Amino acid sequence: MLATVELTSILNDQTKEIVGDIRWITDEDHSHCVEFRAEISSAGGWPLFIKGTYNPLIPALSYSLILKTVGRIYGLDLGKAHHNPQCIQMGDCHKHRWSEEFRDKEAYEPLDITATAGDPVAVWKEFCAEAGLVHTGRMLPPPPHTDDLFW
């Protein structure tokens, strides 16, 4: 189990870094989504990676910081509401932060994300700045959506 002090250390570690360009690829389930996965290095040696998903039809966007031994410990969701365990409804822009009580099931509405789900690159920049994540490279825009239902 992940202790709160360890989570705080991971999130406060300003040496978290992704090296290289990020390219969106078609979801292997052939949905309308595109996705990426990128490994994260850090001085703390945390086994971390980040996963992004984007559905241009809604639009809905998610960036999830994943600790390989636990699962998602921090994330941002845009374009879809969330229902917390305490029956509190969160809006279309919300963040998840792992806790010992609720794991990643509880969300809160942030004030620091101003870009919209329709602009994944701008959201990425805001997310990285807020999460203490350095990206040495570029995030390429998602490929244009096609109307072909059988791609």
C-alpha positions, 0 to 999 in steps of 0.5 A: 500500500502507498503511504501518504508520505510516500505519495507526497514525496513522489508528487513533490519530486521536481526531478520527474522527467519525460525525455523525447517526443510524445506521439498519439497512437490509435487506441488498439481497441479501435475506438475513436480514442488516441492514446500515449504512454511515456516512461518517467525518470526521476532522482527518486527512482520511482517506477512511474509512467504517464498515460494519456487518452483523448476522444475528439468526438466528446471531446474528453481528455485524461492524463494519468500518472501511474505508479507501477506498483499501485496504479493511478496516483494522480490524474486529470480528466476533462470532458466527463463528470465524476461521481465521488464515493461520498456521492458528490458530483464533480464537474467536467474538469477534475483531478484525482489524487490517490489517498489511503482511504479511497485510492484513486476514486475521489476527485476534486475540481482544480482551479489551475487548468484553464485549457480545454479538452479540445486542446490536448497540447495546451492542457499537457503544458498546464498539467506538467507545470502543475505536476512538477513534470519536466518534458524534454521534447514535444507533445505532437497534436493528436492526429485528425479524426476521420469519420470512417467508422471502420478504421 
